Amino acid sequence: MVENKANAADKPQKKKSKLKKTFKWLVSAIVLLVVLILAGAYWAWNYFDWKSKVRQMVHIYGSQVVGTDVNIGRIDISLKDGRGSVSDITVGNPKGYSKDLIINLGTVAVKVDTDSVMKALKETAQKTGPKVKTIIIDEVRVNKPEVTYELMNLNKNNANDILANIKQNTASSAQKSEPKPQDENAVQYNVAVKKVVVENGTATVAAGLLGVSKSLSVPLPTITINNLGTEKQGISIENGLARLFQEILKNTVGAVAKVDLSDLLSGVGDLANGAVDAAKGVAGAAADTAGKAAGAATDAAGAAVNGVTDGVKGIANGVGGLFK
């Protein structure tokens, strides 16, 4: 009788012990599952090759819209909080200009919504969801960008050339009646950027006019762009880059237009005066052998050089017209 009572008392303890073991097993399984999920996410984040895809898209689509080489260097973003940086985003100069680059954004700080990235990677791997994946970027902050504003001649500069390229290429893209045929499994990645800030920028104004090699530094205003694309649809990388570069170059043009470039362009006047003396010497030598013909040549040469000198004086007094 006593033995039966002891066995009855042991049963709740055994049941409790069994439940405890089951609970521990469940916790261990959940922890293991979480670890596996995190490991898989880490693998996808770092080895799915999405970074090279982004670099490739920036180069291809950016170059198409700008009309010169657009490149991007290292992408370093944390899986934990989505914070990181993108380095060496550059825009090449149009042909004919002396410098290699017109824009160098240096290192750009970014805050990415990692959930949107992981969702896009997962759907791409599993071939599910919409064909257009939207990556949400909370903030892009460009600090100390460098712009080289180069004058090729009195009426032509690289900033306006790039702006013209962007306008033409974005317009032609929008007017295409039929989309390019693509593979049925092809995936397009759009972005939705909540905020872009470009600050502490500098434009180096270079004048290679008539052999003059001078430059000056002009500070750029802070640029803020809100809501590039919606979270639902986003904006193409091509159009996003076009908007960013447009804003930077437009603000550069505006900043340079407010600066007195008299000192920068003063050497052009000196060259013009030298050209006057040279023209007189040539005309004088010709006059010994060709009389009236040489006189006519002298008048023509003098008029041409005077025109250059007057043009230079006009620029020195009011350079704003060059940059509109």
ABEGO torsion letter per residue (X at the ends): XAAAAAAAAAAAAAAAAAAAAAAAAAAAAAAAAAAAAAAAAAAAAAAAGAAAAAAAAAAAAAAAAAGBBBBBBBBBBBAAAGBEBBBGBBBBBBBGBABABABBAEBBBBBBBAAAAAAAAAAAAAGBEBABBBBBBABBBBBGBBBBBBBABAABBAAAAAAAAAAAAAAAAAABABBBBBBAABBBBBBBBABBBBBGBBBBBBBABGGBBBBBBBBBBBBBBBGBEBAAAEBBAAAAAAAAAAAAAAAAAAAAAABBAAAAAAAAAAAAAAAAAAAAAAAAAAAAAAEAAAAAAAAAAAAAAAAAAAAAAAAAABAAAAAX
